[in-house]
Amino acid sequence: DVAIQTADMHLRRLWGEHELTGRRLYLSVWNLTDVWDATKDQRFGAEAAQRVSRMLRLQFEQGGTLALDRYGYAQIYASQGLSRYYSVTGDADVRQALVRQARFVRDVPPLNHWMESYFSSIHSLAIGYELTGEPSFLAETRKRVAEMRTDPLPRPIDDPSWTQQALF
């Protein structure tokens, strides 16, 4: 019910043109596609298609990336939304856009917003590997995931003697 209400909100475009940029655009594609797939309501499919078309056009205007630098941490929203749309439609242009995105974030690692953008790009690399089998995507995915590893805790996390301060 909440997903449908959110998709209905996107149809109304409450934020005007601002809704069609950055994370609002990327997240709306994901939401609209999921709701369209679940309900088969063509209004949601048509709106998702318009927004996907905009994302693909913007990818060229933005030098090959789906996500604006300002919203680099939103890499995952763009790749999740488009990959979900691709899974429903099989649209060849969307597939190409996902592969372009994977190549872009592999070759130009997003490092704005500290490491958040860098890690947010892992999904694009994984999708690129899934769609092409290019070993460089898998290698770069492994490299970025390795950066997320932490040292093991000295005792199990569910040990009742832990405090928030001690964990910090």
VMD Tcl script that draws the C-alpha trace (Angstrom):
set ca {
  {0.00 0.00 0.00}
  {2.79 2.43 0.89}
  {4.66 1.66 -2.34}
  {1.51 2.36 -4.36}
  {0.92 5.61 -2.48}
  {4.52 6.60 -3.23}
  {4.10 5.76 -6.91}
  {0.88 7.80 -7.00}
  {2.82 10.71 -5.50}
  {5.37 10.40 -8.32}
  {2.57 10.55 -10.89}
  {1.48 13.87 -9.37}
  {5.06 15.25 -9.55}
  {4.74 17.20 -6.33}
  {8.27 18.62 -6.64}
  {7.89 19.75 -10.25}
  {11.05 19.57 -12.36}
  {13.15 19.04 -9.24}
  {11.56 15.61 -8.96}
  {13.17 14.67 -12.27}
  {16.77 15.17 -11.13}
  {19.17 13.44 -8.81}
  {18.10 10.96 -6.21}
  {14.39 11.73 -6.58}
  {14.61 10.65 -10.20}
  {16.65 7.53 -9.48}
  {14.51 6.39 -6.55}
  {11.27 7.10 -8.40}
  {12.30 4.80 -11.26}
  {12.91 2.00 -8.78}
  {9.58 2.58 -7.00}
  {7.50 3.03 -10.16}
  {8.98 -0.08 -11.74}
  {8.31 -2.24 -8.69}
  {4.73 -0.97 -8.40}
  {4.13 -1.37 -12.13}
  {5.44 -4.94 -12.00}
  {3.30 -5.77 -8.96}
  {0.06 -4.10 -10.10}
  {0.40 -4.18 -13.91}
  {-1.06 -0.65 -13.85}
  {0.17 0.93 -17.09}
  {0.18 4.45 -15.60}
  {3.16 3.44 -13.48}
  {4.87 1.74 -16.41}
  {4.43 4.78 -18.65}
  {5.79 7.13 -15.98}
  {8.73 4.82 -15.30}
  {9.49 4.68 -19.03}
  {9.51 8.49 -19.28}
  {11.86 8.77 -16.34}
  {14.15 6.03 -17.63}
  {14.32 7.84 -20.96}
  {15.37 10.97 -19.10}
  {18.05 9.07 -17.17}
  {19.48 7.64 -20.38}
  {19.58 11.07 -22.00}
  {21.18 12.61 -18.92}
  {23.84 9.89 -18.89}
  {25.25 11.33 -22.09}
  {24.93 14.92 -20.91}
  {26.76 13.98 -17.69}
  {29.77 12.51 -19.46}
  {28.75 8.86 -19.18}
  {27.54 8.59 -15.60}
  {23.97 8.00 -14.51}
  {24.37 9.82 -11.19}
  {25.28 13.48 -10.90}
  {28.48 14.11 -8.94}
  {26.43 16.10 -6.47}
  {24.50 12.91 -5.79}
  {27.40 10.46 -6.09}
  {26.29 8.59 -2.99}
  {23.09 7.86 -4.96}
  {24.94 5.66 -7.48}
  {23.16 2.67 -6.01}
  {19.71 4.22 -6.47}
  {20.39 4.82 -10.16}
  {21.74 1.33 -10.78}
  {19.07 -0.40 -8.69}
  {16.26 1.51 -10.41}
  {17.57 0.90 -13.91}
  {18.48 -2.73 -13.28}
  {15.01 -3.34 -11.89}
  {13.47 -1.67 -14.95}
  {15.69 -3.81 -17.18}
  {14.62 -6.99 -15.35}
  {10.98 -6.17 -16.14}
  {11.36 -4.87 -19.71}
  {14.55 -6.36 -21.14}
  {15.10 -2.96 -22.80}
  {18.38 -3.14 -24.76}
  {19.06 0.60 -24.33}
  {18.81 0.25 -20.57}
  {21.18 -2.72 -20.66}
  {23.70 -0.62 -22.58}
  {23.29 2.24 -20.10}
  {23.96 -0.12 -17.19}
  {27.11 -1.43 -18.88}
  {28.26 2.14 -19.65}
  {27.68 3.03 -16.02}
  {29.71 0.06 -14.83}
  {32.59 1.07 -17.11}
  {32.33 4.67 -15.94}
  {32.48 3.88 -12.21}
  {35.25 1.34 -12.82}
  {37.37 3.88 -14.72}
  {36.38 7.02 -12.79}
  {35.75 5.90 -9.20}
  {33.32 8.25 -7.50}
  {35.09 9.66 -4.46}
  {32.81 12.55 -3.57}
  {30.96 12.26 -0.25}
  {34.02 10.47 1.18}
  {33.82 6.72 0.62}
  {30.03 6.59 0.49}
  {29.95 7.22 -3.27}
  {32.78 4.75 -3.85}
  {30.93 1.98 -2.05}
  {27.62 3.04 -3.60}
  {29.10 2.18 -7.01}
  {29.61 -1.51 -6.15}
  {26.14 -2.42 -7.41}
  {26.87 -0.88 -10.83}
  {30.02 -2.98 -11.10}
  {28.21 -6.15 -10.07}
  {25.46 -5.50 -12.63}
  {28.11 -4.79 -15.27}
  {29.71 -8.13 -14.50}
  {26.36 -9.93 -14.53}
  {25.47 -8.47 -17.94}
  {28.85 -8.85 -19.66}
  {31.03 -11.29 -17.74}
  {33.91 -8.78 -18.05}
  {36.52 -9.87 -15.47}
  {37.52 -6.25 -14.78}
  {34.10 -5.59 -13.23}
  {34.45 -8.53 -10.86}
  {38.01 -7.55 -9.95}
  {36.99 -3.97 -9.16}
  {33.95 -5.16 -7.18}
  {36.21 -7.36 -5.06}
  {38.65 -4.48 -4.56}
  {35.92 -2.14 -3.31}
  {34.28 -4.75 -1.11}
  {37.67 -5.51 0.48}
  {37.85 -1.88 1.63}
  {34.73 -2.48 3.69}
  {36.24 -5.24 5.81}
  {36.79 -4.51 9.46}
  {38.89 -6.12 12.15}
  {37.13 -8.89 14.04}
  {35.65 -8.04 17.42}
  {37.43 -9.55 20.41}
  {34.22 -11.26 21.52}
  {30.84 -12.06 19.92}
  {28.64 -9.07 19.12}
  {25.80 -10.49 21.21}
  {27.97 -10.61 24.35}
  {25.89 -8.72 26.96}
  {28.95 -6.88 28.31}
  {29.13 -4.67 25.19}
  {28.12 -1.03 25.57}
  {27.60 1.49 22.79}
  {30.74 3.32 23.96}
  {32.84 0.16 23.85}
  {31.60 -0.67 20.36}
  {32.32 2.87 19.20}
}
mol new
graphics top color blue
foreach p $ca { graphics top sphere $p radius 0.5 }
foreach p [lrange $ca 0 end-1] q [lrange $ca 1 end] { graphics top cylinder $p $q radius 0.2 }
display resetview
